[in-house]
Every structure is written in C-alpha cells, then in structure tokens.
Amino acid sequence: AVGEFTSSASAPALQEAMVSCMQDPGQGACSKMLLRRLNEALRRTERAFLDPQGLPGRKWFRHILQAPGLYLGYGADMFPGICQAIRDGDV
C-alpha cells in the first residue's frame, strides 16, 4: 500500500493539477478537465490506502489509515492495525 501511495502521490498529473489550481484558483487555469484529473489522482491516492485482505479480525474494513476501533463501537482509530496491536499487547 505504501508503494502504491508513493507512486500515486507523486504522479505528474496530481502535481501539475495541484500547482495550477493553487496558483490560479477559479481564474481559468483550474479548468474542469484539470479538476477532473486532480480528482482522479486523489481517488487513486485514497485507494492506495486500501488493503485487499482487510484489517486483522475485521476483513470487511480495508482502509489502513482509519477504521472503527474493534472495541470502540463507532469510535474511530487512526492506523487501526497498529492501535489494535498495541491494545492487544501484540507489539
């Protein structure tokens, strides 16, 4: 997942779109096509954080950066795999 994120986040399309939109927001440089490319690059980046195998003990949650805690009800964990390993003493 880290390798996929690195390649997605450093994609030339993402960098170009972000720079253009930051330099000239709403003034034409940030066109609909450019925003579409930016959104596509951001979508790929977000998907790079999905683990196809899911989190340990809850395979239906696949996001490695955020997920409901195993014993927290609706409370969220950041880096849920790491947090759960610490709670379980599996470090």
C-alpha positions as CSV (number, residue, x, y, z in Angstrom):
1,A,0.0,0.0,0.0
2,V,2.8,2.4,0.8
3,G,4.4,1.8,-2.6
4,E,1.1,2.4,-4.4
5,F,0.5,5.6,-2.3
6,T,4.0,6.9,-3.2
7,S,3.5,6.3,-6.9
8,S,0.0,7.9,-6.8
9,A,1.0,10.9,-4.7
10,S,4.0,11.7,-6.9
11,A,2.1,11.2,-10.2
12,P,2.8,14.2,-12.6
13,A,-0.9,14.7,-13.2
14,L,-1.5,15.2,-9.5
15,Q,1.4,17.6,-9.0
16,E,0.6,19.6,-12.1
17,A,-3.1,19.9,-11.3
18,M,-2.4,20.9,-7.7
19,V,0.1,23.6,-8.7
20,S,-2.1,25.0,-11.4
21,C,-5.2,25.2,-9.1
22,M,-3.3,26.7,-6.2
23,Q,-1.6,29.4,-8.4
24,D,-4.7,30.5,-10.2
25,P,-7.9,29.3,-8.4
26,G,-11.1,30.0,-10.4
27,Q,-9.2,32.0,-13.0
28,G,-9.2,29.5,-15.9
29,A,-6.0,27.6,-15.1
30,C,-8.0,25.4,-12.9
31,S,-10.3,24.1,-15.6
32,K,-12.9,21.4,-15.4
33,M,-10.6,19.0,-17.2
34,L,-7.8,19.8,-14.8
35,L,-10.1,19.4,-11.8
36,R,-11.2,16.0,-13.2
37,R,-7.6,14.9,-13.5
38,L,-6.9,16.1,-9.9
39,N,-9.9,14.3,-8.6
40,E,-8.9,11.1,-10.4
41,A,-5.4,11.3,-9.0
42,L,-6.7,11.9,-5.5
43,R,-9.1,9.0,-5.9
44,R,-6.2,6.7,-6.9
45,T,-4.2,8.0,-3.9
46,E,-7.0,7.3,-1.5
47,R,-7.5,3.8,-2.9
48,A,-3.8,3.1,-2.4
49,F,-4.6,3.0,1.4
50,L,-6.9,0.0,0.9
51,D,-5.7,-3.4,1.9
52,P,-7.4,-6.1,-0.2
53,Q,-7.0,-8.5,2.8
54,G,-8.7,-6.2,5.2
55,L,-7.7,-5.4,8.8
56,P,-6.9,-8.3,11.2
57,G,-10.1,-9.5,12.8
58,R,-12.4,-7.4,10.6
59,K,-11.7,-8.2,7.0
60,W,-14.6,-6.0,5.8
61,F,-12.7,-2.9,6.8
62,R,-9.9,-2.3,4.3
63,H,-8.6,1.2,4.9
64,I,-5.3,1.1,6.7
65,L,-5.4,4.7,7.9
66,Q,-8.8,4.9,9.5
67,A,-11.5,2.5,10.7
68,P,-13.8,2.0,13.6
69,G,-11.9,0.5,16.6
70,L,-12.6,-3.1,17.3
71,Y,-13.9,-2.4,20.8
72,L,-14.8,1.3,20.4
73,G,-18.2,1.0,18.9
74,Y,-18.4,3.8,16.5
75,G,-15.2,5.4,17.7
76,A,-12.5,5.7,15.1
77,D,-8.9,4.6,15.2
78,M,-6.2,6.2,13.2
79,F,-3.8,3.5,11.9
80,P,-6.3,0.8,13.2
81,G,-4.0,-2.2,12.7
82,I,-1.2,-0.6,14.8
83,C,-3.7,0.7,17.5
84,Q,-5.3,-2.7,17.9
85,A,-1.9,-4.5,18.1
86,I,-0.9,-2.1,20.9
87,R,-4.2,-2.7,22.8
88,D,-3.8,-6.5,22.3
89,G,-0.2,-6.3,23.5
90,D,1.0,-7.7,20.2
91,V,4.0,-5.4,19.7
